[in-house]
Amino acid sequence: MIRMGTVLALYLANLPFADSVFVVLLTLPMLAMVLAGLTRIESKQFQVGDVFWFCLFIYFVISPLQLLHGDQIGGTTAITAFAYEPGEYVAAMIIVVLFCLPFLFVSMEKGERAPTSVEPGLTGLLVVNVTSFALFVLSESGFDRLLLPRLEQDPSQSFIAGMLFLAAQSVTTCLIAARFRVAQHRFAAAIPLLATVLLLAISRNPFNAPRFILLAVWGPIVLALAGGKVSASKFYIASLLALTVGFPILNITTRSGLSGLSDLSQLSVVGNFFDIPSIDVYDTAVHAVRFMSAHDHLWGEKLTAVVLFFVPRAMWEGKPIVGGLDIGNELFSAGMYGTPNLSFFLGCDFYMDFGFLGVVLGGTVAAVLLRSALRSTWGSFFQVDVMHFVIASSLPILLRGPVGAVLPLFTCQMLVTRLAAIPVRRDATRAVSAAEG
């Protein structure tokens, strides 16, 4: 009830401010899909599906309702605005609907799973955590650069393997948090937890990292401490607070550091509720349609850029760029936004490569991959599903995009989680063999 109630209440609150009947009709297919997806979740506890469908609701239902005015799109974050044709708005929404449709057939509700009886040792987790922290600092060219506000950091000084080190730090801290939750002696278990949390806070904090990266890094740890048992009502309340208060604050602090705190007095919670800031993913989808009206399909170029994200451009000078950079650079050059670093929906990369057929196939493949990850038994530690925590924490930025820019951390987190399960699986197999023998 809380799921449907929250979505419908938000929709009805924004509906009177819609610019036209066209905008309302434009958002109805995605609204129907979101409601259909949420009705499949029966648990009273927060699930991965809550994140998935609520993000789509904000990105492709609420945002268009708030930002479409006449033939233009753009809210308070836009400097100027393009005039688009109705057909371009419709085509962009068709891309989103076609890509997301296969996900209706993916169960995003965690089923009953036998908890693992063997857990990773604390010593090993601490060694990996501290080593990863040291390597991450080195990959960021030392503490001086690491602690700078994000806009003052020179991207050329970072090392691509830094995402692997950060992922190892995040996952091992999550595992130590899960261990703390089930520990018999909480005080003793709290010491390593506090130590690893402190190191992670140095690596990624509200003054040196993008807000969605903060969510991806810290989300699994918070969920682990809660044992994954967060009520759906708490999730939706927290999500609304994040959209109207938390993320707008982080939008300032992560760019300006401590000096940005003086700008917090200008924030308006009510204003943010009716014009959620920095949600530009539908904007760029619309412009992708216009972009492709003047360009031929790219036949795998954008998909190559997404899949081969781990190949440094220094090693491959002709490496393609993700679609989000094409669109972002064009909008930036036209003065619509103050930065080319904009959101970009993954379905649009498939559209730029192969048209609507590519969108359908891409959505199907992505849905299969998500289903496989959610059903994996490799992510359970200390009686909680860490892999689900990682997926839930990364979904907002994976759906918002550009995927090629955010995929490295998520992929590394999933890899580290799977690697951490190998000794657990091996020990469990030996224990079963010994019992049978």
C-alpha positions in Angstrom: 0.0 0.0 0.0 2.8 2.4 0.9 4.4 1.9 -2.5 1.3 2.6 -4.6 0.3 5.4 -2.2 3.6 7.2 -2.4 3.8 7.0 -6.2 0.2 8.1 -6.7 0.4 10.9 -4.1 3.5 12.3 -5.8 1.9 12.0 -9.2 -1.3 13.7 -8.2 0.6 16.5 -6.4 2.5 17.3 -9.6 -0.3 16.7 -12.0 -2.0 20.2 -11.6 1.2 21.8 -12.6 1.6 19.9 -15.8 1.9 22.2 -18.8 -0.6 20.4 -21.0 -2.7 17.3 -21.6 0.1 16.2 -24.0 2.6 16.0 -21.1 0.1 14.0 -19.0 -0.5 11.5 -21.8 3.2 11.3 -22.5 3.9 10.1 -19.0 1.0 7.7 -18.6 2.7 4.6 -20.2 5.6 4.8 -17.8 3.3 5.5 -14.8 1.4 2.4 -15.7 4.6 0.3 -16.0 5.9 1.6 -12.7 2.6 0.7 -10.9 2.6 -2.7 -12.5 6.2 -3.3 -11.4 5.4 -2.2 -7.8 2.3 -4.4 -7.5 4.6 -7.4 -8.0 6.4 -6.7 -4.8 4.5 -8.2 -1.9 7.0 -7.9 0.9 6.6 -5.1 3.5 10.4 -4.8 3.5 12.4 -2.7 1.1 13.4 -4.6 -2.0 15.6 -4.0 -5.0 12.4 -3.5 -7.1 11.6 -0.5 -4.9 14.7 1.3 -6.0 14.3 0.3 -9.7 10.7 1.3 -10.2 10.8 4.4 -8.0 13.9 5.8 -9.9 12.1 5.2 -13.2 9.1 7.0 -11.8 11.1 10.1 -10.8 13.2 10.1 -13.9 10.5 9.5 -16.6 7.2 10.5 -15.0 7.7 13.2 -12.4 10.6 14.9 -14.2 8.8 15.4 -17.5 5.7 16.6 -15.6 7.8 19.2 -14.0 10.2 20.3 -16.8 8.2 20.2 -20.0 6.8 23.6 -20.9 5.4 24.1 -24.4 7.9 22.8 -26.8 10.8 23.3 -24.5 12.3 21.2 -21.7 14.5 22.3 -18.9 14.1 23.2 -15.2 16.1 25.4 -12.9 19.4 23.6 -13.8 19.1 24.6 -17.5 20.7 27.8 -18.7 18.7 28.0 -21.9 16.4 25.5 -23.6 15.9 23.8 -27.0 12.6 23.7 -28.7 11.6 20.2 -29.6 8.9 18.6 -31.7 6.2 16.5 -30.1 7.4 13.5 -32.0 10.8 13.8 -30.4 9.3 13.7 -26.9 7.2 10.7 -27.9 10.2 8.9 -29.5 12.3 9.5 -26.3 9.5 8.0 -24.1 9.1 5.0 -26.5 12.9 4.3 -26.0 12.4 4.3 -22.2 9.2 2.1 -22.4 10.7 -0.4 -24.8 13.9 -0.8 -22.8 12.2 -1.1 -19.4 9.4 -3.4 -20.5 11.4 -6.7 -20.1 12.1 -5.8 -16.5 8.4 -6.4 -15.7 9.2 -10.1 -16.0 12.1 -10.0 -13.6 11.3 -10.7 -9.9 13.0 -8.0 -7.9 11.8 -9.3 -4.6 14.3 -11.3 -2.5 13.1 -14.8 -1.9 14.0 -17.1 1.0 17.6 -18.1 0.8 19.6 -20.3 3.2 22.2 -18.1 4.9 25.8 -19.1 4.6 27.2 -21.0 7.6 30.8 -20.0 6.9 31.9 -16.4 7.0 35.1 -14.6 5.8 37.7 -14.2 8.6 38.1 -10.8 10.1 41.9 -10.7 9.7 41.6 -11.3 5.9 38.9 -8.6 5.6 41.0 -6.1 7.5 44.1 -6.8 5.4 42.2 -6.3 2.2 40.5 -3.2 3.5 43.6 -1.4 4.7 45.6 -2.5 1.6 42.8 -1.2 -0.7 42.7 2.1 1.2 46.5 2.6 0.7 46.3 1.7 -2.9 43.3 3.9 -3.5 45.2 6.9 -2.0 48.1 6.2 -4.3 45.8 5.9 -7.3 44.4 9.3 -6.5 47.9 10.8 -6.4 48.0 11.2 -2.6 46.0 12.8 0.1 46.4 16.3 -1.3 44.3 15.5 -4.4 42.0 13.0 -2.7 40.7 15.5 -0.1 40.1 18.3 -2.7 36.5 19.2 -3.6 35.5 17.3 -6.7 35.6 20.2 -9.1 39.2 21.0 -8.1 40.4 17.5 -8.7 42.3 16.9 -12.0 40.8 13.7 -13.5 44.1 13.1 -15.4 45.9 12.4 -12.2 43.7 9.4 -11.2 44.4 5.8 -12.0 41.7 3.6 -13.6 42.4 0.8 -11.2 41.4 3.1 -8.4 37.8 2.0 -8.8 38.8 -1.6 -8.0 40.6 -0.4 -4.8 37.6 1.7 -3.8 35.2 -1.2 -4.5 37.3 -3.6 -2.3 37.3 -1.0 0.5 33.5 -0.6 0.2 32.7 -4.3 0.1 35.0 -5.3 2.9 33.6 -2.6 5.1 30.1 -3.9 4.2 31.2 -7.4 5.2 32.7 -6.2 8.5 29.4 -4.3 9.2 27.4 -7.5 8.5 29.8 -9.3 10.9 29.2 -6.7 13.5 25.4 -7.1 13.3 25.6 -10.8 14.2 28.5 -10.6 16.6 28.0 -11.9 20.2 30.5 -9.3 21.5 29.4 -6.1 19.9 32.0 -3.9 21.6 34.9 -5.9 20.3 33.3 -6.1 16.8 32.8 -2.4 16.8 36.5 -1.5 16.8 37.3 -2.9 13.3 34.1 -1.6 12.0 34.8 2.0 13.2 38.3 1.8 11.8 37.2 0.7 8.3 34.4 3.2 8.3 36.9 6.0 9.1 39.2 4.9 6.2 36.3 4.8 3.8 35.1 8.2 5.0 38.5 9.6 4.0 38.3 7.9 0.6 34.8 9.1 -0.2 32.8 11.7 1.7 30.3 14.5 1.0 33.1 16.9 0.2 35.1 15.0 -2.4 32.8 12.6 -4.2 29.7 12.7 -6.5 26.5 12.1 -4.6 25.6 8.9 -6.5 29.0 7.5 -5.9 28.5 8.2 -2.2 25.3 6.2 -2.4 27.0 3.3 -4.2 29.8 3.2 -1.7 28.0 3.7 1.5 24.6 2.3 0.7 25.7 -1.4 1.1 27.2 -0.6 4.5 24.0 1.0 5.9 21.9 -1.9 4.6 24.3 -4.4 6.1 24.0 -2.7 9.5 20.2 -2.9 9.2 20.5 -6.5 8.2 18.7 -5.7 5.0 15.5 -5.2 7.0 14.3 -1.8 6.1 10.6 -1.3 5.9 9.2 0.0 2.6 7.7 3.0 4.3 11.2 4.0 5.6 12.7 3.6 2.2 10.1 5.9 0.5 10.4 8.5 3.3 14.2 8.4 3.0 14.0 8.7 -0.8 11.8 11.8 -0.7 14.1 13.4 1.9 17.1 12.5 -0.3 15.6 14.1 -3.4 14.5 17.3 -1.7 17.1 17.8 1.0 20.0 15.3 0.9 21.0 15.3 -2.8 20.6 19.1 -3.2 23.0 19.6 -0.3 25.4 17.1 -1.7 25.2 18.7 -5.0 26.8 21.8 -3.4 29.2 20.2 -1.0 30.7 17.7 -3.4 31.4 20.5 -5.9 32.6 23.2 -3.6 33.8 21.4 -0.5 33.5 23.1 2.9 33.2 26.5 1.3 29.8 25.4 -0.2 28.2 25.2 3.2 27.5 28.9 3.1 25.2 28.3 0.1 22.9 25.9 1.9 20.7 28.6 3.2 19.5 29.1 -0.4 18.0 25.6 -0.6 14.2 25.4 -0.8 12.7 22.0 0.2 9.2 22.9 -1.2 10.8 24.3 -4.3 12.8 21.1 -4.8 9.7 19.0 -4.3 8.0 20.6 -7.3 11.2 21.0 -9.3 13.5 18.2 -8.4 17.0 19.5 -9.2 19.6 17.8 -11.5 17.2 15.2 -13.0 18.1 15.6 -16.6 18.0 12.1 -17.9 14.8 12.6 -19.9 16.1 15.8 -21.3 19.1 14.1 -22.8 17.0 11.2 -24.1 14.9 13.8 -26.1 18.0 15.4 -27.5 19.4 11.9 -28.4 16.4 11.5 -30.7 17.2 14.8 -32.4 20.9 14.0 -32.6 20.1 10.7 -34.4 17.8 12.5 -36.8 21.0 14.1 -38.2 23.3 11.1 -37.9 23.4 7.5 -39.1 23.2 4.6 -36.6 26.6 3.9 -35.1 26.3 0.1 -35.3 27.9 -0.9 -31.9 30.2 2.1 -31.3 28.4 3.2 -28.2 27.9 -0.3 -26.9 31.6 -0.9 -27.4 32.4 2.2 -25.3 30.2 0.9 -22.5 31.4 -2.7 -22.5 35.1 -1.8 -22.8 35.1 0.9 -20.1 38.1 -0.8 -18.5 40.4 -0.1 -21.4 42.3 3.1 -20.8 42.1 5.7 -23.6 45.8 6.1 -23.4 46.1 2.5 -24.7 43.4 3.0 -27.3 43.4 6.5 -28.7 40.5 5.7 -31.1 38.3 4.3 -28.3 34.7 5.3 -28.9 33.0 7.6 -26.4 29.6 6.8 -24.7 26.5 8.4 -26.1 26.2 10.7 -23.1 29.3 12.6 -24.0 28.0 13.2 -27.6 24.8 14.6 -26.2 26.4 16.4 -23.3 29.0 18.1 -25.4 26.4 19.3 -27.9 24.1 20.6 -25.1 27.0 22.2 -23.4 28.2 23.9 -26.6 24.7 25.2 -27.2 24.6 26.8 -23.7 21.8 24.6 -22.4 23.9 23.3 -19.5 27.0 24.5 -17.7 28.7 21.1 -18.0 28.9 18.3 -20.6 28.8 15.8 -17.8 25.1 15.0 -18.0 22.9 12.0 -17.3 22.2 9.5 -20.1 19.9 6.6 -20.2 21.4 3.3 -21.3 18.6 2.6 -23.6 19.6 5.7 -25.6 23.1 4.2 -26.3 21.3 1.2 -27.9 19.1 3.5 -29.8 22.1 5.4 -31.2 23.7 2.2 -32.2 20.8 0.1 -33.6 17.5 2.1 -33.4 14.4 0.9 -31.7 15.3 -2.8 -32.4 18.5 -2.3 -30.5 16.6 -0.8 -27.6 14.3 -3.9 -27.3 17.3 -6.3 -27.5 19.4 -4.2 -25.1 16.6 -4.0 -22.6 16.1 -7.8 -22.8 19.8 -8.5 -22.2 20.0 -6.0 -19.3 16.9 -7.6 -17.7 18.4 -11.1 -18.0 21.7 -9.9 -16.5 19.8 -8.3 -13.6 17.8 -11.4 -13.0 20.9 -13.5 -13.0 22.6 -11.2 -10.5 19.6 -11.2 -8.2 19.3 -15.0 -8.2 22.9 -15.6 -7.6 23.8 -17.4 -4.4 27.3 -16.0 -4.3 26.5 -12.8 -2.5 25.3 -14.1 0.9 27.5 -13.4 3.9 26.8 -13.3 7.6 23.1 -14.1 6.9 22.6 -11.1 4.7 22.7 -10.7 0.9 25.5 -8.3 0.2 25.1 -8.6 -3.6 21.5 -7.3 -3.3 22.8 -4.4 -1.2 25.4 -3.5 -3.9 22.8 -3.7 -6.7 20.2 -1.6 -4.8 22.7 1.1 -4.0 24.0 1.4 -7.5 20.7 1.2 -9.4 19.9 5.0 -9.1 23.1 6.0 -11.0 23.0 3.0 -13.4 19.5 4.0 -14.5 20.4 7.6 -14.6 23.7 7.1 -16.4 25.8 7.6 -18.3 26.5 3.9 -17.6 30.0 3.9 -19.2 31.1 6.5 -16.5 29.6 4.7 -13.5 29.9 1.0 -14.5 33.5 0.6 -13.3 32.7 1.0 -9.6 29.6 -1.2 -9.8 31.4 -3.9 -11.8 34.3 -3.9 -9.4 32.0 -4.2 -6.4 30.3 -7.2 -7.9 33.6 -8.7 -8.7 35.0 -8.3 -5.2 31.8 -9.6 -3.7 32.0 -12.7 -5.8 35.7 -13.2 -5.1 35.0 -12.9 -1.3 32.5 -15.8 -1.7 35.1 -18.2 -3.2 36.8 -19.2 0.1 33.3 -19.3 1.8 32.1 -21.7 -0.9 35.3 -23.8 -0.7 35.1 -24.1 3.0 31.4 -25.0 2.9 32.1 -27.7 0.3 34.8 -29.2 2.5 32.6 -29.1 5.5 29.8 -31.0 3.6 32.3 -33.5 2.3 33.7 -34.1 5.7 30.2 -34.6 7.2 29.3 -37.1 4.5 32.6 -38.9 4.9 
